[in-house]
Amino acid sequence: MLLGRSRTLSSACSGRSQATRGRERLAAAGVPGPGNLTHVPLDFEREALAGGLGAHGFDPSRPSVVAWLGVSMYLTADSVAETLGAIGSFAPGTQLVMDYMLPGELRDATARRYADAVASFAAERGEPWQTFFAPDELTAVLSGCGFESVRHVRQREMLDAALWDRQDVLVPLDLSRIAHARTRG
C-alpha cells in the first residue's frame, strides 16, 4: 500500500518480512527510495491500518491517494473490509486504487487456466488466495466503508486495444480488476 499526502509517502506492506524483502531488493537493484518515503511493516490480518500508519506520522485528516495493489486476494474478507473501512474514514476526497481477484465463474478461460496453475503454487508457499469479489460485491463493500464514485477497470481497458493485439502470453486476462473510488465528502 502506498499512501501519498502532500510531500510525504508511506508504504504499508502486508507483513514485516515482505516489507524488509522489498526494501532489500530495491537497495540491491540500486533503486533509491525517495527521502520522503516511510516504510510501515503491517500485518493486515492482525494490526489496524490507522494505528500502524499513525505511529509513523501519517495524517488521515488530509486527502490522500491510496494504492493498495497485490494484497486483497491474500487476506480474509474481514481483513479486507476492515482495511477499506479505515481508508474510507480518511479525509473527504481521498482516492483509493486497488486490485482484486474475480471469483472463478467470472474469469475467462485463460484466467481460469492461469488460476488453476498458480493458485496452488501460492498456497504451497503460504500465501493462498482467500478473497474474491464480483464488481458489484466490491462496490457494496466500498460503499459501506464510506466510498463513492466506484469504477472498475478490466485489463483490456487499461491500454489502447491495438496494444493487446499480440501472440505471446502477455494478453489481458479477466482474472482481476482495478477499482478506483473516492471517499465521500
C-alpha positions as a Markdown table, in Angstrom:
| # | Residue | x | y | z |
|---|---|---|---|---|
| 1 | Met | 0.0 | 0.0 | 0.0 |
| 2 | Leu | 1.4 | 3.4 | -0.9 |
| 3 | Leu | -0.3 | 6.5 | 0.6 |
| 4 | Gly | 0.6 | 10.0 | -0.6 |
| 5 | Arg | -0.1 | 13.2 | 1.3 |
| 6 | Ser | 1.5 | 16.5 | 0.5 |
| 7 | Arg | 5.2 | 15.7 | 0.3 |
| 8 | Thr | 5.3 | 12.5 | 2.3 |
| 9 | Leu | 4.8 | 8.9 | 1.2 |
| 10 | Ser | 4.1 | 6.0 | 3.5 |
| 11 | Ser | 4.4 | 2.4 | 2.4 |
| 12 | Ala | 2.4 | -0.2 | 4.3 |
| 13 | Cys | 3.3 | -3.8 | 3.4 |
| 14 | Ser | 1.4 | -7.0 | 4.3 |
| 15 | Gly | 3.8 | -8.4 | 6.8 |
| 16 | Arg | 7.1 | -7.4 | 8.3 |
| 17 | Ser | 9.2 | -9.9 | 6.2 |
| 18 | Gln | 7.7 | -8.7 | 3.0 |
| 19 | Ala | 8.5 | -5.1 | 3.8 |
| 20 | Thr | 12.1 | -6.0 | 4.6 |
| 21 | Arg | 12.5 | -8.1 | 1.4 |
| 22 | Gly | 11.0 | -5.3 | -0.7 |
| 23 | Arg | 13.5 | -2.7 | 0.7 |
| 24 | Glu | 16.4 | -5.1 | 0.3 |
| 25 | Arg | 15.5 | -5.8 | -3.3 |
| 26 | Leu | 15.3 | -2.1 | -4.1 |
| 27 | Ala | 18.6 | -1.5 | -2.5 |
| 28 | Ala | 20.3 | -4.4 | -4.3 |
| 29 | Ala | 19.0 | -3.1 | -7.6 |
| 30 | Gly | 20.4 | 0.3 | -6.8 |
| 31 | Val | 16.9 | 1.9 | -6.7 |
| 32 | Pro | 16.9 | 4.6 | -4.2 |
| 33 | Gly | 13.7 | 5.3 | -2.3 |
| 34 | Pro | 12.6 | 8.9 | -2.1 |
| 35 | Gly | 13.7 | 10.7 | 1.0 |
| 36 | Asn | 10.1 | 11.2 | 2.0 |
| 37 | Leu | 9.2 | 7.5 | 2.0 |
| 38 | Thr | 8.4 | 5.8 | 5.3 |
| 39 | His | 8.1 | 2.0 | 5.3 |
| 40 | Val | 5.4 | 0.7 | 7.6 |
| 41 | Pro | 5.5 | -3.0 | 8.0 |
| 42 | Leu | 2.0 | -4.1 | 8.8 |
| 43 | Asp | 0.2 | -7.4 | 9.1 |
| 44 | Phe | -3.3 | -6.5 | 7.8 |
| 45 | Glu | -4.7 | -9.7 | 9.5 |
| 46 | Arg | -3.5 | -8.7 | 13.0 |
| 47 | Glu | -2.9 | -4.9 | 13.0 |
| 48 | Ala | -5.1 | -1.9 | 12.4 |
| 49 | Leu | -4.1 | 0.2 | 9.4 |
| 50 | Ala | -4.9 | 3.5 | 11.1 |
| 51 | Gly | -2.7 | 2.7 | 14.2 |
| 52 | Gly | 0.2 | 1.5 | 12.1 |
| 53 | Leu | 0.2 | 4.5 | 9.8 |
| 54 | Gly | -0.5 | 7.0 | 12.6 |
| 55 | Ala | 2.5 | 5.6 | 14.6 |
| 56 | His | 4.7 | 6.6 | 11.6 |
| 57 | Gly | 3.3 | 10.1 | 11.1 |
| 58 | Phe | 0.5 | 9.6 | 8.6 |
| 59 | Asp | -2.2 | 12.2 | 8.9 |
| 60 | Pro | -5.6 | 10.8 | 7.8 |
| 61 | Ser | -7.3 | 14.2 | 8.1 |
| 62 | Arg | -5.5 | 15.3 | 4.8 |
| 63 | Pro | -6.7 | 13.9 | 1.5 |
| 64 | Ser | -4.5 | 11.1 | 0.2 |
| 65 | Val | -4.1 | 8.7 | -2.7 |
| 66 | Val | -4.0 | 5.1 | -1.6 |
| 67 | Ala | -2.6 | 2.5 | -3.9 |
| 68 | Trp | -3.5 | -0.9 | -2.4 |
| 69 | Leu | -2.2 | -3.4 | -5.0 |
| 70 | Gly | -1.4 | -7.1 | -4.8 |
| 71 | Val | -2.8 | -7.5 | -1.3 |
| 72 | Ser | -6.6 | -8.0 | -1.1 |
| 73 | Met | -6.6 | -11.5 | -2.5 |
| 74 | Tyr | -4.3 | -12.8 | 0.2 |
| 75 | Leu | -6.4 | -11.5 | 3.1 |
| 76 | Thr | -9.6 | -12.7 | 4.6 |
| 77 | Ala | -12.7 | -10.9 | 3.6 |
| 78 | Asp | -13.0 | -9.5 | 7.1 |
| 79 | Ser | -9.5 | -8.0 | 7.0 |
| 80 | Val | -10.2 | -6.5 | 3.5 |
| 81 | Ala | -13.4 | -4.9 | 4.8 |
| 82 | Glu | -11.6 | -3.6 | 8.0 |
| 83 | Thr | -8.8 | -2.1 | 5.9 |
| 84 | Leu | -11.2 | -0.5 | 3.5 |
| 85 | Gly | -13.2 | 0.9 | 6.4 |
| 86 | Ala | -10.1 | 2.5 | 7.8 |
| 87 | Ile | -9.2 | 4.0 | 4.4 |
| 88 | Gly | -12.9 | 5.1 | 4.0 |
| 89 | Ser | -12.5 | 7.1 | 7.2 |
| 90 | Phe | -9.6 | 9.2 | 5.7 |
| 91 | Ala | -10.3 | 12.8 | 4.7 |
| 92 | Pro | -13.0 | 13.5 | 2.2 |
| 93 | Gly | -11.7 | 13.3 | -1.4 |
| 94 | Thr | -9.1 | 10.6 | -0.5 |
| 95 | Gln | -8.8 | 8.3 | -3.5 |
| 96 | Leu | -8.3 | 4.5 | -3.5 |
| 97 | Val | -6.8 | 2.4 | -6.3 |
| 98 | Met | -6.9 | -1.3 | -5.5 |
| 99 | Asp | -6.8 | -4.6 | -7.4 |
| 100 | Tyr | -9.0 | -7.6 | -6.6 |
| 101 | Met | -9.4 | -11.1 | -7.9 |
| 102 | Leu | -12.6 | -12.2 | -9.6 |
| 103 | Pro | -14.4 | -15.4 | -8.4 |
| 104 | Gly | -13.9 | -18.4 | -10.7 |
| 105 | Glu | -17.3 | -18.0 | -12.5 |
| 106 | Leu | -16.4 | -14.5 | -13.7 |
| 107 | Arg | -13.0 | -15.4 | -15.1 |
| 108 | Asp | -12.4 | -16.0 | -18.8 |
| 109 | Ala | -11.0 | -19.3 | -19.9 |
| 110 | Thr | -7.4 | -18.1 | -20.0 |
| 111 | Ala | -7.7 | -16.7 | -16.5 |
| 112 | Arg | -9.2 | -19.9 | -15.2 |
| 113 | Arg | -6.2 | -21.9 | -16.6 |
| 114 | Tyr | -3.8 | -19.4 | -15.1 |
| 115 | Ala | -5.6 | -19.6 | -11.7 |
| 116 | Asp | -5.5 | -23.4 | -11.8 |
| 117 | Ala | -1.8 | -23.3 | -12.4 |
| 118 | Val | -0.8 | -20.5 | -9.9 |
| 119 | Ala | -3.2 | -20.6 | -7.0 |
| 120 | Ser | -1.9 | -23.9 | -5.6 |
| 121 | Phe | 1.7 | -22.7 | -6.1 |
| 122 | Ala | 0.9 | -19.6 | -4.0 |
| 123 | Ala | -0.9 | -21.7 | -1.3 |
| 124 | Glu | 2.1 | -24.1 | -1.1 |
| 125 | Arg | 4.3 | -21.1 | -0.3 |
| 126 | Gly | 2.0 | -19.9 | 2.5 |
| 127 | Glu | 0.1 | -17.2 | 0.6 |
| 128 | Pro | -3.2 | -18.7 | -0.5 |
| 129 | Trp | -5.7 | -16.6 | -2.5 |
| 130 | Gln | -8.5 | -16.1 | 0.1 |
| 131 | Thr | -10.8 | -13.3 | -1.1 |
| 132 | Phe | -12.6 | -12.8 | -4.4 |
| 133 | Phe | -15.1 | -10.1 | -5.4 |
| 134 | Ala | -17.6 | -9.7 | -8.2 |
| 135 | Pro | -17.5 | -6.0 | -9.1 |
| 136 | Asp | -21.0 | -5.4 | -7.6 |
| 137 | Glu | -19.9 | -7.1 | -4.4 |
| 138 | Leu | -16.9 | -4.9 | -4.0 |
| 139 | Thr | -18.9 | -1.8 | -4.9 |
| 140 | Ala | -21.3 | -2.7 | -2.0 |
| 141 | Val | -18.3 | -3.2 | 0.4 |
| 142 | Leu | -16.7 | 0.1 | -0.7 |
| 143 | Ser | -20.0 | 2.0 | -0.4 |
| 144 | Gly | -20.5 | 0.6 | 3.1 |
| 145 | Cys | -17.0 | 1.8 | 4.0 |
| 146 | Gly | -17.5 | 5.4 | 3.0 |
| 147 | Phe | -16.6 | 5.4 | -0.6 |
| 148 | Glu | -18.4 | 6.8 | -3.7 |
| 149 | Ser | -17.8 | 7.0 | -7.4 |
| 150 | Val | -16.6 | 3.5 | -7.7 |
| 151 | Arg | -15.2 | 2.5 | -11.1 |
| 152 | His | -14.0 | -1.0 | -12.1 |
| 153 | Val | -11.4 | -1.4 | -14.8 |
| 154 | Arg | -10.6 | -4.5 | -16.8 |
| 155 | Gln | -7.1 | -5.2 | -18.1 |
| 156 | Arg | -8.3 | -4.7 | -21.6 |
| 157 | Glu | -9.5 | -1.2 | -20.7 |
| 158 | Met | -6.1 | -0.1 | -19.4 |
| 159 | Leu | -4.4 | 0.2 | -22.7 |
| 160 | Asp | -5.3 | 1.0 | -26.3 |
| 161 | Ala | -6.9 | -2.1 | -27.9 |
| 162 | Ala | -4.1 | -2.2 | -30.6 |
| 163 | Leu | -1.5 | -2.8 | -27.9 |
| 164 | Trp | -3.3 | -6.0 | -26.9 |
| 165 | Asp | -3.0 | -7.5 | -30.4 |
| 166 | Arg | -0.2 | -9.9 | -29.5 |
| 167 | Gln | 0.7 | -13.5 | -29.8 |
| 168 | Asp | 2.7 | -14.0 | -26.6 |
| 169 | Val | 1.5 | -14.8 | -23.1 |
| 170 | Leu | 1.1 | -11.1 | -22.1 |
| 171 | Val | -2.5 | -10.9 | -23.2 |
| 172 | Pro | -5.2 | -9.4 | -20.9 |
| 173 | Leu | -7.0 | -11.8 | -18.6 |
| 174 | Asp | -10.3 | -11.5 | -16.8 |
| 175 | Leu | -8.7 | -12.7 | -13.6 |
| 176 | Ser | -8.6 | -9.5 | -11.6 |
| 177 | Arg | -9.8 | -5.9 | -11.9 |
| 178 | Ile | -8.7 | -2.5 | -10.7 |
| 179 | Ala | -11.1 | -0.5 | -8.6 |
| 180 | His | -10.9 | 3.3 | -8.2 |
| 181 | Ala | -13.1 | 5.0 | -5.6 |
| 182 | Arg | -13.2 | 8.3 | -3.6 |
| 183 | Thr | -14.2 | 8.9 | 0.0 |
| 184 | Arg | -17.4 | 10.8 | 0.4 |
| 185 | Gly | -17.4 | 14.4 | 1.2 |
